[in-house]
Amino acid sequence: MTPYLTFVAIAGLVALIIRGTSEQKGKFIAISAKERELTWTPYLVCLCVALIFFVSMRDVTVGADTGNYLGSLNYYAGIPWSDVLTAKLVYPYDYEPGYFLLTKICAHFYMSDHVFFLLIAVLIYSPLMEFFGRYSDSPFLSFLIYCALSLFVYSLGIFRQMIALSICLFATRWVDSNKPVFFAIAIGVAMTFHSSAICFALLWFYKRFDVIKLLKIAIPASIVCLIFGRVIALIAVRALPQYAGYIGSKYDVEGGSYTMFMLLLFIAFIVLYALRNKSIFDKCPDVIRLSIFSLGIALCLQGASYSLGIMGRIMSYYTIFLTILVPYLMMHCLGRHGRILSLYFVVPISLVLFVSSLGSVV
């Protein structure tokens, strides 16, 4: 656990130095997209490279599904190159075709475990850091929230879904630019790594909703999902009988605390307070409206996941936008108090949640 906390601490210290330099120039708060890119791009490149090499050197036992993925790498190492594209899927290594092909190619070149970790890290963290650089007002705070949401811990073992998530994050640019073909292609590629990526397609429709009204509806709706989740799940499997096996299975109950649900509710109320003035809301960039839309969906899913844990698997496609939403609120909507809150409230809570998540895998 200590190496992970040390890494985050060093990354935070460097970010504070960059932030202090920017504030001296008077550019940190009212920073343009171009200035933000010039300020944070070198930092994010260094953070990305350091993170990739850092996680690639971890022990092979770290990560929820790491053992299974390394097992598949070793299993397919014996397949002749001529059979790579035609080799049959074998349980429990019957993955989606994109990840299956990636594994077989890596196995063909007899990649060691740590080289394999490095390649997976490149696929996960490179699009993630580009996403932070493109949209975040405080990239380190975004990375810290990413860790607090357990997404960093997931990336250490849940390779397929985290690669799919990173591909989806890269596709966010096409939601903003209204390019449905490129967006659909990206979602299709992501689905070849994990079929749950189809859930990200829902975000294409965010401009059709008043996201603030939707969030107001989502708050009571999430409580309904929490209380009546089992009933809702039983109704849902009538329409989707292929998921009936999850009722009463090991995936039926999340088995965790209600911390995430309370955290999402708290952030929802902060959003409603910070953006209560329409003039402030109208100044929000499109990605913030998208993030609010995602927050509303995440609330309902989190409430329902306590009755049907399988729904918690798609949470990351929506909670990831908190890494953009929270820094924006801190830097633009809460004034000087927002900067104070980020230093004395958001950072400590994020660290506590990060430490808590590390306890399960490290």
Secondary structure, DSSP 8 states (H G I E B T S, - for coil): -HHHHHHHHHHHHHHHHHHHHHHHTT-SSS--HHHHHHHHHHHHHHHHHHHHHHHHTS-TT-SSSHHHHHHHHHHGGGS-GGGTTT----TT----HHHHHHHHHHHHTT--HHHHHHHHHHHHHHHHHHHHHHH-SSHHHHHHHHHHTTHHHHHTT-HHHHHHHHHHHHHHHHHHTT-HHHHHHHHHHHHTT-GGGGGGGGGGGGGGS-HHHHHHHHHHHHHHHHHSHHHHHHHHHHH-GGGGGGTTSTTS---S-SHHHHHHHHHHHHHHHHT-SHHHHHTS-HHHHHHHHHHHHHHHHHHHHTT-GGGGGGTHHHHTTHHHHHHHIIIIISHHHHHHHIIIIIHHHHHHHHHHHHTTT-
